[in-house]
C-alpha cells in the first residue's frame, strides 16, 4: 500500500556545482557585471545595429573588459568571455592599448553569431554535500528546486549524492529542469520519488511578447498523479515552480513592476488549472519579495492559495526565537521563499515548517542550529532555508 502521507518541499539550491564568478564579488561589482552582461546580449539580438546600438555595445564591452580581447577564463579578474561562432563583430586595430580604436563592423544579427558568456567557478565540495544533506533530511516526495543549472547537472547531483541506502538506487529518479529565460542558466525544476513519476509538463517561458517575456526564468507546470492505495489515487497534482525577478541591484519601480507582472501571470495560470478541474495545486519558489508587498498581491491576496505558515503545527526552524524569514538570518524582511497550497491541499496539511540547518546564520553561524559539517559560511548549503509541508493521503 502506498504511503498515507506525502511531503512537498521548496528549496533554492543556489546552483549545485558552479555559479557565475561575478556572484562571488562584492554586490556593487556583481550588479554592474550582471547588468552589462544581460544588456549586451539583448543588443546582440537586434536585427539592425544602428550607430547608437554600436556605441552602446562598445561601452558595454569596455565595462566587461572585452574591448582588447575576448576574455580569458584563467584570469581571476575576468568575469565574462565573448564567444564568437561565425562572422565578425569587431575590428580591433593593433597598437591600441586602451581599446579606443575598436569598432563594431557587424551591422546586425545576421552578420555574426555569438554572445557574451558568464564564467562559472566550481562551488566548494562541502557546500555541495551539505545541499544534498538538506534534501535528504527534509525527505520530501516532491521537491521544487530553484537555481538549478540544468537537468543533467541536477540529475548528476541526485544520482551521486542522494542514494537510497536500502536499494542503492537514486532517491529521486524523476528529475526535470526546463531551460528558462535567464542567460546565466539559473533555472527552476523538480525532483520526485519513484511513486510520483512526471505525467505531464508545460513551460511558460514564451509568455509575453518577444523581447519582453513575463518570466525571468519560467513558471513550469509539473503534473503528477497521486499513487494507488491512497485516498486521492488517480487524482492530479500540479506543482508550479517559480523564481521571480530579484531585488539584486535595488528594489526600484521597474523591479517591483516586473515581480507583480510575474505574480499576476502565475495567479492566472493557477486559476486556469483550477478551472480545468484540478483541485490539488501547489505554487512554490523564490518570489524575492515579502508577504505584504504590492508585487505579490495577485498571488497572496487575490487567489485562494494559502502560505504554509498558516498550517498548524508550523516549525520555524529556530527553537529560541520566532524567525518567519527564509533567507539569510531569517528576519521578517527576508521572507522571500514560499510554498502555497490550494484549499484541498490545505485541508489535508498536517504540519509544515522551515528547515534551516543548511544555512549559516549570522557572522559566526550561531543564530540557529546548523549541520556540524558547516564550519564556515562558504560551506553552507544555501543562503535560503528549505520549506516543507506534509499532506495526509488517507
RAWO-V342955 format. One record per residue. N is the residue number from 1. RES is the residue in three letters. PHI is phi in degrees with one decimal (none if undefined). Layout:
BEGIN
n:N res:RES phi:PHI
n:N res:RES phi:PHI
END
This chain:
BEGIN
n:1 res:UNK phi:none
n:2 res:UNK phi:-67.7
n:3 res:UNK phi:-58.5
n:4 res:UNK phi:-94.2
n:5 res:UNK phi:-136.8
n:6 res:UNK phi:-122.6
n:7 res:UNK phi:-118.4
n:8 res:UNK phi:-114.4
n:9 res:UNK phi:-133.6
n:10 res:UNK phi:-128.7
n:11 res:UNK phi:-151.2
n:12 res:UNK phi:-93.6
n:13 res:UNK phi:-84.3
n:14 res:UNK phi:54.7
n:15 res:UNK phi:69.7
n:16 res:UNK phi:-101.9
n:17 res:UNK phi:-119.3
n:18 res:UNK phi:-151.9
n:19 res:UNK phi:-148.2
n:20 res:UNK phi:-53.2
n:21 res:UNK phi:-56.4
n:22 res:UNK phi:-60.9
n:23 res:UNK phi:-68.6
n:24 res:UNK phi:-91.6
n:25 res:UNK phi:-96.6
n:26 res:UNK phi:-52.8
n:27 res:UNK phi:-53.5
n:28 res:UNK phi:-59.6
n:29 res:UNK phi:-68.6
n:30 res:UNK phi:-59.3
n:31 res:UNK phi:-58.7
n:32 res:UNK phi:-67.7
n:33 res:UNK phi:-65.0
n:34 res:UNK phi:-65.7
n:35 res:UNK phi:-64.4
n:36 res:UNK phi:-63.6
n:37 res:UNK phi:-61.1
n:38 res:UNK phi:-64.8
n:39 res:UNK phi:-68.2
n:40 res:UNK phi:-68.0
n:41 res:UNK phi:-66.3
n:42 res:UNK phi:-65.3
n:43 res:UNK phi:-65.6
n:44 res:UNK phi:-58.3
n:45 res:UNK phi:-80.6
n:46 res:UNK phi:-63.4
n:47 res:UNK phi:-65.0
n:48 res:UNK phi:-127.7
n:49 res:UNK phi:-97.4
n:50 res:UNK phi:-71.6
n:51 res:UNK phi:-59.3
n:52 res:UNK phi:-67.8
n:53 res:UNK phi:-64.2
n:54 res:UNK phi:-62.4
n:55 res:UNK phi:-63.7
n:56 res:UNK phi:-70.4
n:57 res:UNK phi:-58.7
n:58 res:UNK phi:-64.6
n:59 res:UNK phi:-61.5
n:60 res:UNK phi:-68.7
n:61 res:UNK phi:-61.0
n:62 res:UNK phi:-64.8
n:63 res:UNK phi:-62.6
n:64 res:UNK phi:-89.7
n:65 res:UNK phi:61.5
n:66 res:UNK phi:-120.5
n:67 res:UNK phi:-71.9
n:68 res:UNK phi:-83.8
n:69 res:UNK phi:-152.7
n:70 res:UNK phi:-85.4
n:71 res:UNK phi:95.0
n:72 res:UNK phi:-134.4
n:73 res:UNK phi:-64.3
n:74 res:UNK phi:-77.6
n:75 res:UNK phi:-85.6
n:76 res:UNK phi:-66.2
n:77 res:UNK phi:-85.6
n:78 res:UNK phi:-97.1
n:79 res:UNK phi:-108.7
n:80 res:UNK phi:-141.1
n:81 res:UNK phi:-132.2
n:82 res:UNK phi:-95.6
n:83 res:UNK phi:-96.3
n:84 res:UNK phi:-115.9
n:85 res:UNK phi:-100.4
n:86 res:UNK phi:-149.4
n:87 res:UNK phi:76.7
n:88 res:UNK phi:-131.4
n:89 res:UNK phi:-96.4
n:90 res:UNK phi:-124.9
n:91 res:UNK phi:-114.4
n:92 res:UNK phi:-115.6
n:93 res:UNK phi:-64.5
n:94 res:UNK phi:-72.0
n:95 res:UNK phi:53.9
n:96 res:UNK phi:-129.7
n:97 res:UNK phi:-61.4
n:98 res:UNK phi:-101.5
n:99 res:UNK phi:75.7
n:100 res:UNK phi:-71.0
n:101 res:UNK phi:-98.2
n:102 res:UNK phi:-68.5
n:103 res:UNK phi:-130.8
n:104 res:UNK phi:-90.3
n:105 res:UNK phi:-99.2
n:106 res:UNK phi:-71.6
n:107 res:UNK phi:-102.4
n:108 res:UNK phi:170.0
n:109 res:UNK phi:-58.9
n:110 res:UNK phi:-69.3
n:111 res:UNK phi:-83.2
n:112 res:UNK phi:-159.1
n:113 res:UNK phi:-126.2
n:114 res:UNK phi:171.1
n:115 res:UNK phi:-167.1
n:116 res:UNK phi:-99.6
n:117 res:UNK phi:-117.8
n:118 res:UNK phi:-72.7
n:119 res:UNK phi:-78.7
n:120 res:UNK phi:-111.3
n:121 res:UNK phi:-111.1
n:122 res:UNK phi:-68.0
n:123 res:UNK phi:-81.3
n:124 res:UNK phi:-52.2
n:125 res:UNK phi:-60.9
n:126 res:UNK phi:-67.3
n:127 res:UNK phi:-62.8
n:128 res:UNK phi:-62.8
n:129 res:UNK phi:-62.8
n:130 res:UNK phi:-69.7
n:131 res:UNK phi:-61.8
n:132 res:UNK phi:-62.4
n:133 res:UNK phi:-64.2
n:134 res:UNK phi:-59.0
n:135 res:UNK phi:-61.9
n:136 res:UNK phi:-63.4
n:137 res:UNK phi:-74.8
n:138 res:UNK phi:-64.8
n:139 res:UNK phi:66.1
n:140 res:UNK phi:-75.7
n:141 res:UNK phi:-81.5
n:142 res:UNK phi:-131.9
n:143 res:UNK phi:-122.1
n:144 res:UNK phi:-82.8
n:145 res:UNK phi:-110.4
n:146 res:UNK phi:-114.2
n:147 res:UNK phi:66.9
n:148 res:UNK phi:-87.0
n:149 res:UNK phi:-74.9
n:150 res:UNK phi:-171.5
n:151 res:UNK phi:-64.4
n:152 res:UNK phi:-65.4
n:153 res:UNK phi:-65.1
n:154 res:UNK phi:-64.4
n:155 res:UNK phi:-67.5
n:156 res:UNK phi:-63.2
n:157 res:UNK phi:-63.1
n:158 res:UNK phi:-68.5
n:159 res:UNK phi:-69.4
n:160 res:UNK phi:-101.3
n:161 res:UNK phi:-117.3
n:162 res:UNK phi:-125.6
n:163 res:UNK phi:-106.8
n:164 res:UNK phi:-73.1
n:165 res:UNK phi:-61.6
n:166 res:UNK phi:-74.7
n:167 res:UNK phi:-106.3
n:168 res:UNK phi:75.2
n:169 res:UNK phi:-101.4
n:170 res:UNK phi:-59.5
n:171 res:UNK phi:-65.5
n:172 res:UNK phi:-124.1
n:173 res:UNK phi:-72.9
n:174 res:UNK phi:-105.2
n:175 res:UNK phi:-130.2
n:176 res:UNK phi:-144.6
n:177 res:UNK phi:-137.3
n:178 res:UNK phi:-103.4
n:179 res:UNK phi:-56.2
n:180 res:UNK phi:-102.9
n:181 res:UNK phi:-93.0
n:182 res:UNK phi:-80.3
n:183 res:UNK phi:-66.0
n:184 res:UNK phi:-81.9
n:185 res:UNK phi:76.4
n:186 res:UNK phi:-103.6
n:187 res:UNK phi:-118.7
n:188 res:UNK phi:-116.4
n:189 res:UNK phi:-156.7
n:190 res:UNK phi:-147.8
n:191 res:UNK phi:-117.8
n:192 res:UNK phi:-145.3
n:193 res:UNK phi:-74.3
n:194 res:UNK phi:-58.0
n:195 res:UNK phi:-70.8
n:196 res:UNK phi:-127.0
n:197 res:UNK phi:-65.7
n:198 res:UNK phi:-74.2
n:199 res:UNK phi:-89.8
n:200 res:UNK phi:-162.4
n:201 res:UNK phi:-142.2
n:202 res:UNK phi:-141.7
n:203 res:UNK phi:-95.5
n:204 res:UNK phi:-126.1
n:205 res:UNK phi:-65.3
n:206 res:UNK phi:-96.6
n:207 res:UNK phi:-63.2
n:208 res:UNK phi:96.7
n:209 res:UNK phi:-70.2
n:210 res:UNK phi:-59.4
n:211 res:UNK phi:88.2
n:212 res:UNK phi:-147.0
n:213 res:UNK phi:-64.7
n:214 res:UNK phi:-68.4
n:215 res:UNK phi:-95.6
n:216 res:UNK phi:-64.2
n:217 res:UNK phi:-120.8
n:218 res:UNK phi:-170.7
n:219 res:UNK phi:-132.3
n:220 res:UNK phi:-69.2
n:221 res:UNK phi:-98.9
n:222 res:UNK phi:-112.5
n:223 res:UNK phi:-103.4
n:224 res:UNK phi:-127.2
n:225 res:UNK phi:-126.2
n:226 res:UNK phi:-64.0
n:227 res:UNK phi:-72.7
n:228 res:UNK phi:-60.6
n:229 res:UNK phi:90.7
n:230 res:UNK phi:-111.1
n:231 res:UNK phi:-66.6
n:232 res:UNK phi:-105.5
n:233 res:UNK phi:-51.2
n:234 res:UNK phi:86.9
n:235 res:UNK phi:-79.8
n:236 res:UNK phi:-92.9
n:237 res:UNK phi:-126.9
n:238 res:UNK phi:-117.1
n:239 res:UNK phi:-116.2
n:240 res:UNK phi:-102.4
n:241 res:UNK phi:-109.2
n:242 res:UNK phi:-133.0
n:243 res:UNK phi:-145.1
n:244 res:UNK phi:-75.8
n:245 res:UNK phi:-52.4
n:246 res:UNK phi:-77.9
n:247 res:UNK phi:-86.2
n:248 res:UNK phi:-52.8
n:249 res:UNK phi:95.9
n:250 res:UNK phi:124.6
n:251 res:UNK phi:-90.0
n:252 res:UNK phi:-85.1
n:253 res:UNK phi:-55.5
n:254 res:UNK phi:-65.4
n:255 res:UNK phi:-65.2
n:256 res:UNK phi:-62.2
n:257 res:UNK phi:-62.7
n:258 res:UNK phi:-66.5
n:259 res:UNK phi:-65.2
n:260 res:UNK phi:-64.9
n:261 res:UNK phi:-61.9
n:262 res:UNK phi:-67.5
n:263 res:UNK phi:-60.9
n:264 res:UNK phi:-64.6
n:265 res:UNK phi:-69.1
n:266 res:UNK phi:-61.0
n:267 res:UNK phi:-64.4
n:268 res:UNK phi:-63.6
n:269 res:UNK phi:-61.7
n:270 res:UNK phi:-58.0
n:271 res:UNK phi:-62.6
n:272 res:UNK phi:-63.7
n:273 res:UNK phi:-66.0
n:274 res:UNK phi:-63.9
n:275 res:UNK phi:-66.0
n:276 res:UNK phi:-80.6
n:277 res:UNK phi:100.1
n:278 res:UNK phi:-96.6
n:279 res:UNK phi:-87.7
n:280 res:UNK phi:-102.0
n:281 res:UNK phi:-133.9
n:282 res:UNK phi:-121.5
n:283 res:UNK phi:-119.1
n:284 res:UNK phi:-142.3
n:285 res:UNK phi:134.4
n:286 res:UNK phi:-95.8
n:287 res:UNK phi:-93.0
n:288 res:UNK phi:58.6
n:289 res:UNK phi:-159.7
n:290 res:UNK phi:-91.5
n:291 res:UNK phi:-59.9
n:292 res:UNK phi:-91.3
n:293 res:UNK phi:-74.9
n:294 res:UNK phi:-62.8
n:295 res:UNK phi:-63.3
n:296 res:UNK phi:-94.5
n:297 res:UNK phi:-55.7
n:298 res:UNK phi:-57.9
n:299 res:UNK phi:-88.7
n:300 res:UNK phi:-85.2
n:301 res:UNK phi:-110.4
n:302 res:UNK phi:-104.3
n:303 res:UNK phi:-126.9
n:304 res:UNK phi:-94.6
n:305 res:UNK phi:-71.1
n:306 res:UNK phi:-128.8
n:307 res:UNK phi:-68.9
n:308 res:UNK phi:-66.8
n:309 res:UNK phi:-61.8
n:310 res:UNK phi:-85.0
n:311 res:UNK phi:-76.7
n:312 res:UNK phi:-116.5
n:313 res:UNK phi:-79.0
n:314 res:UNK phi:-129.7
n:315 res:UNK phi:-107.2
n:316 res:UNK phi:-83.9
n:317 res:UNK phi:82.0
n:318 res:UNK phi:-130.6
n:319 res:UNK phi:-71.8
n:320 res:UNK phi:-105.8
n:321 res:UNK phi:-134.0
n:322 res:UNK phi:-85.1
n:323 res:UNK phi:-128.6
n:324 res:UNK phi:-77.5
n:325 res:UNK phi:-74.8
n:326 res:UNK phi:-117.1
n:327 res:UNK phi:-113.7
n:328 res:UNK phi:58.6
n:329 res:UNK phi:-82.5
n:330 res:UNK phi:77.5
n:331 res:UNK phi:-72.1
n:332 res:UNK phi:-57.8
n:333 res:UNK phi:-74.7
n:334 res:UNK phi:-108.4
n:335 res:UNK phi:-83.1
n:336 res:UNK phi:-126.6
n:337 res:UNK phi:-105.4
n:338 res:UNK phi:-140.4
n:339 res:UNK phi:-137.9
n:340 res:UNK phi:-106.1
n:341 res:UNK phi:-117.7
n:342 res:UNK phi:-71.5
n:343 res:UNK phi:-54.4
n:344 res:UNK phi:-64.3
n:345 res:UNK phi:-75.8
n:346 res:UNK phi:-58.5
n:347 res:UNK phi:-66.3
n:348 res:UNK phi:-103.8
n:349 res:UNK phi:-72.0
n:350 res:UNK phi:-108.7
n:351 res:UNK phi:171.9
n:352 res:UNK phi:-156.5
n:353 res:UNK phi:-179.5
n:354 res:UNK phi:-114.2
n:355 res:UNK phi:-104.2
n:356 res:UNK phi:-105.1
n:357 res:UNK phi:-66.5
n:358 res:UNK phi:-95.2
n:359 res:UNK phi:-107.1
n:360 res:UNK phi:-91.8
n:361 res:UNK phi:-94.0
n:362 res:UNK phi:80.1
n:363 res:UNK phi:-62.1
n:364 res:UNK phi:-103.9
n:365 res:UNK phi:72.0
n:366 res:UNK phi:-109.0
n:367 res:UNK phi:-69.4
n:368 res:UNK phi:-155.5
n:369 res:UNK phi:-62.3
n:370 res:UNK phi:-136.1
n:371 res:UNK phi:-58.2
n:372 res:UNK phi:-70.4
n:373 res:UNK phi:-86.1
n:374 res:UNK phi:-107.0
n:375 res:UNK phi:-109.3
n:376 res:UNK phi:-155.6
n:377 res:UNK phi:-62.9
n:378 res:UNK phi:-73.9
n:379 res:UNK phi:-94.5
n:380 res:UNK phi:-63.3
n:381 res:UNK phi:-66.5
n:382 res:UNK phi:-168.5
n:383 res:UNK phi:-82.4
n:384 res:UNK phi:-106.8
n:385 res:UNK phi:-78.9
n:386 res:UNK phi:-89.9
n:387 res:UNK phi:-113.3
n:388 res:UNK phi:-149.5
n:389 res:UNK phi:-147.2
n:390 res:UNK phi:-102.7
n:391 res:UNK phi:-117.5
n:392 res:UNK phi:-76.7
n:393 res:UNK phi:-109.2
n:394 res:UNK phi:-85.8
END
